[in-house]
Amino acid sequence: MWEYTDKVKDHFLNPRNVGEIENPDGVAEIGSIACGDALKLSFKLDEQERIKEVKFKTFGCASAIATASALTEMAKGKTLEEASHITNKDIADYLGGLPDEKMHCSVMGQQALEKAIENYRGTPAAGKEGEIVCQCFGVTDREIESAVKENHLTTVEEVTNYTKAGGGCGKCHEKIQHIIDTVYSQAEPEAPKEVKPRLTNIQKIKMIEETIDREIRPSLRHDGGDIELIDVVGNRVLVATRGACTACQASQQTLKGFVELKLRDLVSPELSVEEVSP
């Protein structure tokens, strides 16, 4: 029996944003009932082209429902560019983890969001062309290759966990292994990462303040909220929410999914954001 986190159970028993948006800006359908999992995702944008509303309908297991529910919560309020960077690993991490055998549900969510965004932009979704490798579940070589690269998969079993390919009759296992071998034989050695000079605490605080003022505060104020920097202790950024953010039920998601990501990207990847009472 698989072990599910409390957050997975909560999103399964109390799924958010279930339904279908009338006249959506973007819509996508992934999977098929015949294969055991199907997901339909639709969204509506506001005047600033942020995702104002997003809903889903799914046919699948508890993980399929939970991952789709989590994805909609993660996508709300984001620009299409921000939403397009949500990965299946982000979805799994948001839920506190998924059993390996259920990771394909998070992949299905990522693919649905990508396809819905491409639908809005009027361009075909990337990575859906190619030759069918797994006849049982209709998975292409492009999809397998993408899953291997994005999730660093090295075995046929892992590919099955993430894509369902190979989970039926097993006749495609040899082809799947060939794709894995090809991906790693073509991989170029990673260039040495640039080592950034270590910031002093004064430099770190200044950069955090500048990032909040330039990149974070304008978005929060647009929705009637605000944020105040209280202190920086090591890599812990202590903040207090203001305005509409104070009473918002999604404030924690805003702090982690927006504020923390911005600070990690623009200041230091080691930073974590915590809300405190001033």
PEGI-V44576 format. One record per residue. N is the residue number from 0. RES is the residue in three letters. PSI is psi in whole degrees, -180 to 180 (999 if undefined). D_LAST is the distance of its C-alpha to the last C-alpha in whole Angstrom. Layout:
BEGIN
n: [N,N]
res: [RES,RES]
psi: [PSI,PSI]
d_last: [D_LAST,D_LAST]
END
This chain:
BEGIN
n: [0,1,2,3,4,5,6,7,8,9,10,11,12,13,14,15,16,17,18,19,20,21,22,23,24,25,26,27,28,29,30,31,32,33,34,35,36,37,38,39,40,41,42,43,44,45,46,47,48,49,50,51,52,53,54,55,56,57,58,59,60,61,62,63,64,65,66,67,68,69,70,71,72,73,74,75,76,77,78,79,80,81,82,83,84,85,86,87,88,89,90,91,92,93,94,95,96,97,98,99,100,101,102,103,104,105,106,107,108,109,110,111,112,113,114,115,116,117,118,119,120,121,122,123,124,125,126,127,128,129,130,131,132,133,134,135,136,137,138,139,140,141,142,143,144,145,146,147,148,149,150,151,152,153,154,155,156,157,158,159,160,161,162,163,164,165,166,167,168,169,170,171,172,173,174,175,176,177,178,179,180,181,182,183,184,185,186,187,188,189,190,191,192,193,194,195,196,197,198,199,200,201,202,203,204,205,206,207,208,209,210,211,212,213,214,215,216,217,218,219,220,221,222,223,224,225,226,227,228,229,230,231,232,233,234,235,236,237,238,239,240,241,242,243,244,245,246,247,248,249,250,251,252,253,254,255,256,257,258,259,260,261,262,263,264,265,266,267,268,269,270,271,272,273,274,275,276,277]
res: [MET,TRP,GLU,TYR,THR,ASP,LYS,VAL,LYS,ASP,HIS,PHE,LEU,ASN,PRO,ARG,ASN,VAL,GLY,GLU,ILE,GLU,ASN,PRO,ASP,GLY,VAL,ALA,GLU,ILE,GLY,SER,ILE,ALA,CYS,GLY,ASP,ALA,LEU,LYS,LEU,SER,PHE,LYS,LEU,ASP,GLU,GLN,GLU,ARG,ILE,LYS,GLU,VAL,LYS,PHE,LYS,THR,PHE,GLY,CYS,ALA,SER,ALA,ILE,ALA,THR,ALA,SER,ALA,LEU,THR,GLU,MET,ALA,LYS,GLY,LYS,THR,LEU,GLU,GLU,ALA,SER,HIS,ILE,THR,ASN,LYS,ASP,ILE,ALA,ASP,TYR,LEU,GLY,GLY,LEU,PRO,ASP,GLU,LYS,MET,HIS,CYS,SER,VAL,MET,GLY,GLN,GLN,ALA,LEU,GLU,LYS,ALA,ILE,GLU,ASN,TYR,ARG,GLY,THR,PRO,ALA,ALA,GLY,LYS,GLU,GLY,GLU,ILE,VAL,CYS,GLN,CYS,PHE,GLY,VAL,THR,ASP,ARG,GLU,ILE,GLU,SER,ALA,VAL,LYS,GLU,ASN,HIS,LEU,THR,THR,VAL,GLU,GLU,VAL,THR,ASN,TYR,THR,LYS,ALA,GLY,GLY,GLY,CYS,GLY,LYS,CYS,HIS,GLU,LYS,ILE,GLN,HIS,ILE,ILE,ASP,THR,VAL,TYR,SER,GLN,ALA,GLU,PRO,GLU,ALA,PRO,LYS,GLU,VAL,LYS,PRO,ARG,LEU,THR,ASN,ILE,GLN,LYS,ILE,LYS,MET,ILE,GLU,GLU,THR,ILE,ASP,ARG,GLU,ILE,ARG,PRO,SER,LEU,ARG,HIS,ASP,GLY,GLY,ASP,ILE,GLU,LEU,ILE,ASP,VAL,VAL,GLY,ASN,ARG,VAL,LEU,VAL,ALA,THR,ARG,GLY,ALA,CYS,THR,ALA,CYS,GLN,ALA,SER,GLN,GLN,THR,LEU,LYS,GLY,PHE,VAL,GLU,LEU,LYS,LEU,ARG,ASP,LEU,VAL,SER,PRO,GLU,LEU,SER,VAL,GLU,GLU,VAL,SER,PRO]
psi: [136,148,123,145,164,-33,-37,-45,-41,-46,-23,-46,-29,64,140,150,41,137,-161,131,132,133,59,158,-34,143,149,150,131,146,-168,150,-34,-32,-5,-14,133,142,132,127,136,149,160,139,156,-170,-26,11,36,151,106,-38,138,134,161,155,134,152,114,-165,-176,-39,-38,-42,-47,-43,-38,-41,-46,-42,-43,-38,-38,-34,-28,133,-8,152,165,-35,-44,-43,-33,-15,1,123,168,-31,-38,-42,-46,-42,-39,-35,2,14,156,152,145,-38,-10,7,-24,-25,-39,-34,-41,-39,-46,-44,-38,-43,-44,-45,-37,-40,-42,-34,-42,-40,-11,23,151,144,136,150,11,-13,171,-179,136,122,-47,104,-31,-39,6,37,132,166,-34,-42,-41,-45,-43,-44,-40,-46,-46,-31,7,47,143,-9,160,-39,-42,-40,-41,-43,-35,-23,-12,-11,130,0,2,-107,-23,0,-19,3,-41,-41,-40,-45,-37,-40,-43,-48,-40,-42,-46,-23,-26,-11,131,145,137,137,146,132,140,126,114,143,142,132,141,164,-36,-44,-42,-47,-42,-44,-37,-46,-44,-40,-41,-46,-40,-40,-24,-52,-42,-39,-41,-42,-29,-31,15,9,-179,172,145,131,120,-46,163,116,103,-118,11,120,111,123,163,136,154,163,-138,-25,-28,-41,0,130,-21,16,-37,-39,-37,-44,-44,-43,-14,-61,-52,-42,-41,-45,-38,-37,-40,-16,-65,134,-7,-6,146,144,133,138,135,165,121,999]
d_last: [45,42,39,36,32,30,29,32,34,31,32,36,35,33,34,32,33,37,40,41,40,43,44,41,41,41,43,44,46,46,48,51,51,55,53,50,47,46,43,43,40,40,37,36,35,33,34,32,34,31,31,31,33,34,36,39,42,43,46,45,43,40,39,40,38,35,35,36,33,30,32,32,28,27,29,28,26,28,30,34,33,30,32,35,33,32,34,36,34,30,32,32,29,27,29,29,32,36,39,41,44,41,40,43,41,38,40,42,38,38,41,41,38,40,43,41,40,43,45,43,44,47,48,49,46,47,48,50,53,56,58,57,57,56,59,57,54,55,52,53,54,51,49,49,49,46,44,46,44,41,40,43,45,48,50,52,50,47,48,49,45,44,47,49,52,54,53,56,60,59,62,59,58,60,59,55,56,57,54,52,55,55,51,51,54,53,50,49,48,44,44,42,38,37,35,32,32,29,26,24,21,21,23,21,17,20,21,18,17,20,20,17,19,22,22,19,18,21,22,19,19,23,22,20,16,14,12,9,10,7,10,13,15,18,18,15,13,9,8,7,10,11,14,17,15,12,16,18,19,20,16,17,20,19,16,19,22,21,18,19,23,22,20,23,26,25,23,24,25,23,20,18,15,12,9,6,4,0]
END
